[in-house]
Amino acid sequence: MASQRSFFGVVGNKTVRVVYSDESGVGSKKDEPITVVTAVLMNMDKCWPAVKSELRKIATETPKNLLYEERELKGSLLYSAAGKNIPEAPKAREILARVLAITINESIPVFYGAVDRVGYDAHASAHRVQGADPEKEGKAHDRAFDACAALVDRFASGFDEHVLWIADRSDPTRERTTKVALSWMQSLKAHGWDPITYQFIKPNYDHVRIVDVIYFGHSHESLALQLADVCCRTITLHLLEKFYGWRPIVGPFYEMIRVGLMNDTEPEYRGII
């Protein structure tokens, strides 16, 4: 991503940490019953040169048939190959381990929000105001993003720095609701509510640390978004294996990312019918 460092000017001379996020489970509910939004948080001045160098090296050394469109590290493709009895499987596992090791070596915090899609829809239907248009309500993706962003914001409140959020480009509807999520969080905190627990804390609760505008980038242009993608797929598979009985494959890879994982919870609304 050419503008990786140019974003810093939006908050003046203050040190900026940058979040890169990716999402999964936004297609068919049959194919994937949960929506997950995952964020990796980096101090660009300190760790980005090493992260960029290692990711470039990994991408260069990855066979083209293990790269999405022969140019991009992508978790779903790598895990698909790693779980099959094919000659490429050992290489796919090696690449996954090398990518995830970056989060350990560079002490990169990882956050996620996860929502059971059927359970969320059932909850929304049960609490829907009569006559309201369900198409205008929040979706499972919106709740997953809210949860992830609130965790990042709570973490960032521990240091006097701003956080810039760069998300993988998705469809226009999700991009709009993602932007709205920050306004929602700001409103909650301004009125004294904790955006994670929805409990009242105090009036004029600390301001949101995430910069007001969320930027969107294409993962094929951003190695950092590719790192977020692999982390997101790792977390998603772990949750699917643990709570939905999917065939085990991700165990050793999840243990790698677990070192820097800031939360480890089951999908919200699971079991609600």
Secondary structure, DSSP 8 states (H G I E B T S, - for coil): -TTTTGGGGGGTTS-EEEEEEEEE--S-TTT-SEEEEEEEEEEHHHHHHHHHHHHHHHHHHS-GGGSBTTTB--HHHHHHHHTSSSTTHHHHHHHHHHHHHHHHHTT--EEEEEEEHHHHHHHHHHT--TT--GGGS--HHHHHHHHHHHHHHHHHTTTT-EEEEEEE---HHHHHHHHHHHHHHHHHHHTTB-TTT--B--TT-----EEEEEEEE-GGG-HHHHHHHHHHHHHHHHHHHHHH------HHHHHHHHTTBS-----BTTT--
